[in-house]
Amino acid sequence: MEITLDKHSANQASIKIKLNEADYQPKVDAKLKDYAKKANIKGFRPGKAPAAMIKNLYGTSVLVEEINDILSSSLNDYIKEQSFKILGDPLPETKAAEAIDWKNQKEFEFAYKIGFVENLDVKIDESLKATDYKLEVDKKAIDDAIQNIRRQYGKMTNPEVSQENDFLYGDLKATDGSYEQTLSLPLSKLDGRSLKKFIGVEKGAEIEFDPSKAIKGDLKEVLNVSDEDASKISGTFTFTVQNINRTEDADLDQELFDKVFGPDQVKTEEEFVEKVKEILGESYDRETKVFTEEKIKDLLVEKANLDLPEEFLKEWLRKANEGKVSDSEIEKEFPAYVKQLTWSLVSNKIAEENEIKAEHEDVVAKTQDMIREQLASSGLGSQMEDNMDMFVNNYLQGNDGQNYMQILTAVQNDKVLDFVKEKITLKEEKLSVDKFKELLEN
C-alpha cells in the first residue's frame, strides 16, 4: 500500500491511496472461504458448492467490501498521524472510482480531497483586551418590572368608555365591502393622531381610519391575521366596537406577593421590591455573561485569523446534508458556519494546550441546571426535583447520544471561556438597560 499527500494550497490537499493485490487479496480469500462454508446453493449440500462458483457469485461484492474497509481504516490512521487539523470529512474523487474494472483490475488507486488548517496558534494573555458588561438594576427597571407583574396578575374588566392601552374588540370592515373581520385592536399600537379617535368611545361606536397608516408595527402581528389578510388591510376602513377590554393592575398586597413568590415568601412591599431587584440582577447577570462571552469569542476568532478552505467546506456541506440544503441556503448561512467552526477549532486548541476537560459530573450538573430552568419557567420547579435524575438520564440518552455530546461540548466551551477570562484583560463597563438593548440590536 502506498499513501501520498499532495498539498494544493495552504488549506487544501489530496490524499492518494494505491493498493496492490497483496494488500487486499488475503482478506478477500478468507472471506470467500467463510462464505463457502455457510453458502446454501441449490443443487449442492450446504458448504459444498465449488470455490469457483462462490467466487463467481460473491467475489466482486466481497472485493469491494474489503477494499472499502481497508481504505476507511488506512485513511483514518493516516490522518491521525498528521500535524494538521482536518475539516469536515475527506471527499472521494468519484471520476476515477467510477472507471474501475472490479472484475479485472489488480491494482487500484483512490483519491480524496481534504480541507485542513495547521499552525493554529492561540495566544491567551493580558495583551488581549475585552469588556465585561454589567447591567445596572436602576429604579426605572425595578418600577417597570413591578408594573409588568401587576399587569400580568391584574384582572380583566369591561368598562363602558375606552382609555389608552385598552383593547377594543369589534368588526373591521373595508368601506368598499372587500374585507371584513372581527378582531381585537390594541390601542397601544396606534399612532398618536389615530389614537385620539379611539379614546372615550363606547360600545357601538363606529370609527373610520386607515389601519395600514394608523397601526405601528406589523399588521399581521398586531391584528393577529394571516399574511393574505394583512395585505388586504389598506385604505379606508371602519371599526365598530363590540366590547372594551381593560386589565386593571393588581394591588401590591399579600395576595399578589403569594401568587408571584409563593405563600409567605414575601410579606411587605419593601421585601417585594427587594425580591424583584434580586431576580432582575440574576437575570441581568445571565444576559450580560452571554453577551460578554460572545464578544470574547469574536475577539478570539478574529485573532486566530484562520484561512479556511471555503469552496471545499461548501462542497462538503452540500454532500453531508444529502441535498436537503440548497446552494442559496448554504451561501446565506456560510458566514455563521465559518464563525462557529473557527470558534470550535480555537476552543479545542485552548483546551488541548491547557488540559481543560469536561467531566461526566460537569455534564450532569449542566443538564440539571438546564432542566431546572425549563421546569421553573413552567411553574413546576420544586415539585419535580425528586424526579431530576430521571429527567437528566432521559435527556442525555436521547437523540442517539447527540444530546450528551452537545452538553459535553458546551461544558468544555464554558471552561475554556472561564480560563480565557482569567488570563486576558477584562475591563468592567456598567450599562443601563436601554444602552444594553442598543448593543444587542447592533
C-alpha positions as CSV (number, residue, x, y, z in Angstrom):
1,M,0.0,0.0,0.0
2,E,1.2,3.5,-0.8
3,I,-0.3,6.7,0.7
4,T,0.7,10.1,-0.5
5,L,-0.3,13.7,0.3
6,D,-0.4,16.3,-2.3
7,K,-1.0,19.8,-0.9
8,H,-2.6,22.1,-3.5
9,S,-2.7,25.2,-1.2
10,A,-2.3,26.2,2.4
11,N,-5.6,24.6,3.3
12,Q,-6.5,22.0,0.7
13,A,-4.9,18.8,-0.4
14,S,-5.4,15.4,-2.0
15,I,-4.7,12.0,-0.3
16,K,-4.0,9.2,-2.8
17,I,-4.1,5.6,-1.7
18,K,-2.6,2.9,-4.0
19,L,-3.5,-0.8,-3.3
20,N,-1.9,-3.8,-4.9
21,E,-3.1,-7.4,-4.8
22,A,-1.1,-8.3,-1.7
23,D,-3.0,-5.6,0.3
24,Y,-6.5,-7.0,-0.1
25,Q,-6.4,-10.5,-1.6
26,P,-5.7,-12.4,1.6
27,K,-8.7,-10.8,3.3
28,V,-10.9,-11.4,0.2
29,D,-9.8,-15.1,0.1
30,A,-10.5,-15.6,3.8
31,K,-14.0,-14.0,3.4
32,L,-14.8,-16.2,0.4
33,K,-13.8,-19.3,2.3
34,D,-16.1,-18.3,5.1
35,Y,-18.9,-17.8,2.6
36,A,-18.2,-21.2,1.1
37,K,-18.7,-22.9,4.5
38,K,-22.1,-21.3,5.0
39,A,-23.4,-21.0,1.5
40,N,-26.7,-22.7,0.8
41,I,-26.9,-23.0,-3.0
42,K,-29.5,-25.0,-4.9
43,G,-28.1,-28.4,-6.2
44,F,-25.3,-28.6,-3.5
45,R,-25.2,-29.6,0.0
46,P,-24.6,-26.7,2.5
47,G,-21.0,-25.7,2.4
48,K,-20.1,-28.0,-0.6
49,A,-20.5,-25.6,-3.5
50,P,-17.4,-25.3,-5.7
51,A,-15.0,-22.5,-4.8
52,A,-15.1,-21.1,-8.4
53,M,-18.9,-20.8,-8.1
54,I,-18.6,-19.0,-4.8
55,K,-16.1,-16.6,-6.2
56,N,-18.2,-16.0,-9.3
57,L,-21.3,-15.3,-7.1
58,Y,-19.7,-13.2,-4.4
59,G,-16.2,-12.3,-5.5
60,T,-16.8,-8.8,-6.7
61,S,-19.0,-7.8,-3.8
62,V,-16.5,-9.2,-1.3
63,L,-13.7,-7.4,-3.1
64,V,-15.5,-4.0,-3.0
65,E,-16.4,-4.5,0.7
66,E,-12.9,-5.4,1.8
67,I,-11.2,-2.6,-0.2
68,N,-13.7,-0.1,1.3
69,D,-12.8,-1.3,4.8
70,I,-9.1,-1.1,4.0
71,L,-9.5,2.4,2.6
72,S,-11.5,3.6,5.6
73,S,-9.1,2.4,8.2
74,S,-6.0,3.4,6.3
75,L,-7.3,6.9,5.6
76,N,-8.3,7.5,9.2
77,D,-5.0,6.2,10.6
78,Y,-3.0,8.4,8.1
79,I,-5.0,11.5,9.0
80,K,-4.4,10.9,12.8
81,E,-0.7,10.9,12.1
82,Q,-0.7,14.3,10.5
83,S,0.0,17.6,12.3
84,F,-2.8,19.4,10.6
85,K,-6.5,19.5,11.7
86,I,-8.8,18.1,9.0
87,L,-12.1,19.9,8.4
88,G,-15.3,18.1,7.7
89,D,-14.7,14.7,6.1
90,P,-12.5,13.6,3.2
91,L,-14.4,13.8,-0.1
92,P,-13.8,10.9,-2.5
93,E,-12.9,11.9,-6.1
94,T,-15.5,10.0,-7.9
95,K,-14.4,10.1,-11.6
96,A,-11.5,7.6,-11.2
97,A,-13.6,5.4,-8.9
98,E,-16.4,5.2,-11.5
99,A,-13.9,3.9,-14.1
100,I,-12.7,0.9,-12.0
101,D,-13.0,-2.5,-13.6
102,W,-13.6,-4.6,-10.4
103,K,-13.5,-7.9,-12.2
104,N,-10.2,-7.5,-14.0
105,Q,-8.1,-4.9,-12.2
106,K,-5.4,-6.0,-9.7
107,E,-4.1,-2.6,-8.6
108,F,-6.3,0.3,-7.6
109,E,-5.8,4.0,-6.9
110,F,-8.2,6.1,-4.9
111,A,-8.0,9.9,-4.2
112,Y,-9.7,12.1,-1.6
113,K,-10.0,15.8,-1.3
114,I,-9.4,17.3,2.1
115,G,-9.6,20.7,3.7
116,F,-7.4,21.4,6.7
117,V,-5.8,24.0,9.0
118,E,-2.4,23.9,10.5
119,N,-0.1,26.0,12.7
120,L,-3.1,27.2,14.7
121,D,-1.6,29.5,17.3
122,V,-3.9,30.9,20.0
123,K,-2.1,33.3,22.4
124,I,-4.0,34.0,25.6
125,D,-2.5,36.6,27.8
126,E,-3.1,40.2,29.2
127,S,-2.5,41.7,25.8
128,L,-6.0,40.6,24.8
129,K,-8.5,43.1,26.0
130,A,-12.2,42.7,26.3
131,T,-15.2,44.3,28.1
132,D,-17.0,42.7,30.9
133,Y,-20.5,44.2,30.6
134,K,-22.6,44.7,33.8
135,L,-26.2,45.9,33.9
136,E,-27.3,48.4,36.5
137,V,-30.6,47.5,38.2
138,D,-31.9,51.0,38.4
139,K,-35.2,52.3,39.8
140,K,-36.8,52.6,36.4
141,A,-36.0,48.9,35.7
142,I,-37.5,47.8,39.0
143,D,-40.6,50.0,38.5
144,D,-41.1,48.6,35.0
145,A,-40.8,45.1,36.3
146,I,-43.2,45.6,39.1
147,Q,-45.7,47.3,36.7
148,N,-45.4,44.3,34.3
149,I,-46.1,41.9,37.2
150,R,-49.1,44.0,38.4
151,R,-50.4,44.0,34.8
152,Q,-49.8,40.2,34.4
153,Y,-51.7,39.4,37.6
154,G,-54.3,42.0,37.1
155,K,-58.0,41.3,36.4
156,M,-59.8,41.9,33.2
157,T,-62.7,44.4,33.2
158,N,-65.2,45.7,30.5
159,P,-65.6,49.4,31.1
160,E,-68.2,51.5,29.3
161,V,-65.8,54.1,27.9
162,S,-62.4,53.4,26.3
163,Q,-59.0,54.6,27.6
164,E,-55.4,54.5,26.3
165,N,-53.9,50.9,26.5
166,D,-57.4,49.3,26.3
167,F,-58.2,46.5,23.7
168,L,-61.2,47.1,21.6
169,Y,-63.0,44.0,20.3
170,G,-65.1,44.6,17.2
171,D,-65.7,44.4,13.5
172,L,-63.2,45.8,11.0
173,K,-64.7,46.5,7.6
174,A,-63.5,48.0,4.3
175,T,-65.8,50.8,3.2
176,D,-65.9,49.2,-0.3
177,G,-67.0,45.9,1.2
178,S,-63.9,44.0,0.0
179,Y,-62.9,42.8,3.5
180,E,-64.5,42.1,6.9
181,Q,-63.0,40.6,10.1
182,T,-63.9,40.5,13.8
183,L,-60.8,41.1,15.8
184,S,-59.1,42.7,18.8
185,L,-57.5,46.1,18.3
186,P,-54.7,47.1,20.9
187,L,-54.9,50.8,21.3
188,S,-51.2,50.9,22.4
189,K,-50.2,50.0,18.8
190,L,-51.9,53.1,17.3
191,D,-50.1,56.3,16.3
192,G,-50.8,59.4,18.3
193,R,-53.2,61.1,15.8
194,S,-55.3,57.9,15.2
195,L,-55.3,57.0,18.9
196,K,-57.4,60.1,19.7
197,K,-60.3,58.7,17.6
198,F,-60.5,55.6,19.8
199,I,-60.2,57.1,23.3
200,G,-63.5,58.0,25.0
201,V,-65.7,55.8,22.8
202,E,-68.4,53.4,23.9
203,K,-69.8,50.1,22.7
204,G,-71.4,50.5,19.3
205,A,-69.1,53.4,18.2
206,E,-68.0,53.4,14.6
207,I,-64.6,54.8,13.8
208,E,-63.2,55.4,10.3
209,F,-59.4,55.1,9.7
210,D,-56.7,53.5,7.6
211,P,-55.2,50.6,9.6
212,S,-52.1,50.4,7.3
213,K,-51.2,54.0,8.3
214,A,-52.6,54.1,11.9
215,I,-51.1,50.9,13.3
216,K,-47.5,50.9,14.4
217,G,-45.6,47.7,13.5
218,D,-46.5,44.6,11.5
219,L,-50.3,44.5,10.7
220,K,-50.2,40.7,10.8
221,E,-48.8,40.5,14.3
222,V,-50.7,43.4,15.8
223,L,-54.1,42.3,14.5
224,N,-53.3,38.5,14.6
225,V,-54.3,37.9,11.0
226,S,-52.8,35.9,8.1
227,D,-50.3,37.3,5.6
228,E,-53.0,37.3,2.9
229,D,-55.4,39.2,5.1
230,A,-52.8,41.7,6.2
231,S,-52.1,42.5,2.5
232,K,-55.8,43.5,2.1
233,I,-56.0,45.8,5.1
234,S,-55.2,49.1,3.4
235,G,-57.3,52.1,2.6
236,T,-60.5,53.4,4.3
237,F,-61.9,51.1,7.0
238,T,-64.5,51.3,9.8
239,F,-64.2,49.7,13.2
240,T,-67.4,49.0,15.1
241,V,-66.8,48.5,18.8
242,Q,-68.5,45.4,20.3
243,N,-66.6,45.4,23.6
244,I,-63.9,47.2,25.6
245,N,-61.4,45.1,27.4
246,R,-59.1,46.6,30.1
247,T,-56.7,45.0,32.5
248,E,-56.7,46.6,35.9
249,D,-53.3,46.4,37.7
250,A,-53.2,44.0,40.7
251,D,-52.8,45.7,44.1
252,L,-49.5,45.4,45.9
253,D,-50.8,43.2,48.7
254,Q,-50.2,39.8,50.2
255,E,-52.4,38.1,47.6
256,L,-50.1,39.3,44.8
257,F,-46.9,38.5,46.8
258,D,-48.1,34.9,47.4
259,K,-49.1,34.5,43.7
260,V,-45.7,35.7,42.5
261,F,-43.3,34.1,45.0
262,G,-45.3,31.5,46.9
263,P,-47.1,31.6,50.2
264,D,-45.5,33.8,52.9
265,Q,-42.2,34.2,51.0
266,V,-42.6,38.0,50.9
267,K,-44.7,39.8,53.5
268,T,-44.1,43.6,52.9
269,E,-44.0,45.9,49.9
270,E,-40.3,46.6,50.7
271,E,-39.5,42.9,50.7
272,F,-41.3,42.5,47.4
273,V,-39.3,45.3,45.8
274,E,-36.0,43.8,47.1
275,K,-37.0,40.4,45.7
276,V,-37.8,41.8,42.3
277,K,-34.5,43.7,42.4
278,E,-32.6,40.4,43.2
279,I,-34.3,38.4,40.4
280,L,-33.7,41.2,37.9
281,G,-30.0,41.3,39.0
282,E,-29.7,37.5,38.4
283,S,-31.4,37.8,35.0
284,Y,-29.2,40.7,34.0
285,D,-26.1,38.8,35.1
286,R,-27.1,35.8,32.8
287,E,-27.8,38.1,29.9
288,T,-24.6,40.1,30.2
289,K,-22.5,37.0,30.8
290,V,-23.7,35.5,27.5
291,F,-23.1,38.9,25.7
292,T,-19.6,39.3,27.2
293,E,-18.6,35.8,26.2
294,E,-19.9,36.2,22.7
295,K,-17.7,39.3,22.3
296,I,-14.7,37.3,23.7
297,K,-15.4,34.6,21.2
298,D,-15.5,37.2,18.4
299,L,-12.1,38.5,19.6
300,L,-10.5,35.1,19.6
301,V,-12.0,34.2,16.2
302,E,-10.6,37.4,14.8
303,K,-7.2,36.9,16.4
304,A,-7.0,33.4,15.1
305,N,-7.3,34.8,11.5
306,L,-7.7,31.3,10.1
307,D,-7.6,30.8,6.3
308,L,-10.3,28.2,5.8
309,P,-10.9,26.3,2.5
310,E,-14.3,27.8,1.7
311,E,-15.1,26.0,-1.6
312,F,-14.2,22.7,0.0
313,L,-16.4,23.3,3.0
314,K,-19.3,24.4,0.9
315,E,-19.0,21.2,-1.2
316,W,-18.7,19.1,2.0
317,L,-21.8,20.8,3.4
318,R,-23.8,20.0,0.3
319,K,-22.8,16.3,0.4
320,A,-23.1,16.0,4.1
321,N,-26.7,17.3,4.0
322,E,-27.5,14.9,1.1
323,G,-29.4,17.5,-0.9
324,K,-31.6,18.7,1.9
325,V,-29.9,22.2,1.8
326,S,-29.9,24.3,-1.3
327,D,-26.8,26.2,-2.6
328,S,-28.5,29.5,-1.8
329,E,-29.1,28.4,1.8
330,I,-25.5,27.3,2.2
331,E,-24.3,30.7,0.9
332,K,-26.7,32.5,3.3
333,E,-25.6,30.5,6.4
334,F,-22.0,30.1,5.5
335,P,-20.6,33.2,7.4
336,A,-22.2,32.0,10.6
337,Y,-20.9,28.4,10.0
338,V,-17.4,29.7,9.4
339,K,-17.5,31.7,12.7
340,Q,-18.8,28.7,14.6
341,L,-16.2,26.4,13.0
342,T,-13.4,28.8,13.8
343,W,-14.5,29.1,17.4
344,S,-14.7,25.3,17.8
345,L,-11.1,25.0,16.5
346,V,-9.9,27.7,18.8
347,S,-11.7,26.4,21.8
348,N,-10.4,22.8,21.2
349,K,-6.9,24.2,20.8
350,I,-7.0,26.1,24.1
351,A,-8.5,23.1,25.9
352,E,-5.8,20.8,24.5
353,E,-2.9,23.1,25.4
354,N,-4.1,23.8,28.9
355,E,-5.5,20.3,29.7
356,I,-9.1,21.6,30.1
357,K,-11.6,18.7,30.1
358,A,-15.3,18.3,30.6
359,E,-16.0,15.5,33.1
360,H,-19.2,13.4,33.3
361,E,-20.1,15.1,36.6
362,D,-20.0,18.5,34.8
363,V,-22.3,17.3,32.1
364,V,-24.8,16.0,34.6
365,A,-24.7,19.3,36.6
366,K,-25.2,21.5,33.5
367,T,-28.1,19.3,32.3
368,Q,-29.7,19.6,35.8
369,D,-29.4,23.4,35.6
370,M,-31.0,23.4,32.1
371,I,-33.9,21.2,33.2
372,R,-34.5,23.2,36.4
373,E,-34.7,26.4,34.4
374,Q,-37.2,24.8,32.0
375,L,-39.3,23.5,34.8
376,A,-39.2,26.8,36.7
377,S,-40.5,28.7,33.6
378,S,-43.5,26.3,33.5
379,G,-44.1,26.7,37.3
380,L,-43.2,23.1,38.0
381,G,-39.7,23.6,39.6
382,S,-39.7,22.5,43.2
383,Q,-42.3,19.7,42.9
384,M,-40.4,17.9,40.1
385,E,-37.0,18.0,41.9
386,D,-37.5,14.4,43.2
387,N,-37.6,13.2,39.5
388,M,-34.5,15.1,38.5
389,D,-32.3,12.0,38.0
390,M,-34.9,10.5,35.6
391,F,-35.2,13.7,33.6
392,V,-31.4,14.0,33.3
393,N,-30.9,10.4,32.2
394,N,-33.7,10.5,29.7
395,Y,-32.3,13.7,28.1
396,L,-28.7,12.6,28.0
397,Q,-29.6,9.2,26.5
398,G,-31.8,10.7,23.9
399,N,-31.1,11.6,20.2
400,D,-28.7,8.7,19.8
401,G,-26.2,10.2,22.2
402,Q,-26.0,13.5,20.5
403,N,-27.6,15.3,23.5
404,Y,-24.8,14.1,25.7
405,M,-22.1,15.2,23.2
406,Q,-23.7,18.6,22.8
407,I,-23.7,19.2,26.6
408,L,-20.2,17.9,26.8
409,T,-19.1,20.4,24.2
410,A,-21.0,23.2,25.9
411,V,-19.3,22.3,29.3
412,Q,-15.8,22.4,27.7
413,N,-16.6,25.7,26.0
414,D,-17.7,27.1,29.4
415,K,-14.5,26.0,31.0
416,V,-12.4,27.4,28.1
417,L,-14.1,30.8,28.4
418,D,-13.6,30.8,32.2
419,F,-10.0,30.1,31.6
420,V,-9.7,32.9,29.0
421,K,-11.4,35.4,31.2
422,E,-8.8,34.8,33.9
423,K,-5.9,35.3,31.5
424,I,-6.9,38.3,29.4
425,T,-7.5,41.9,30.5
426,L,-11.2,42.4,31.3
427,K,-12.5,45.9,31.9
428,E,-15.8,46.2,33.5
429,E,-18.4,48.5,32.0
430,K,-21.8,49.2,33.6
431,L,-24.7,49.8,31.3
432,S,-28.3,50.9,31.6
433,V,-30.9,48.6,30.3
434,D,-31.6,50.9,27.3
435,K,-28.0,51.1,26.4
436,F,-27.6,47.3,26.6
437,K,-30.6,46.9,24.3
438,E,-28.9,49.2,21.8
439,L,-25.8,47.0,21.9
440,L,-27.9,43.9,21.3
441,E,-29.6,45.5,18.3
442,N,-26.3,46.5,16.8
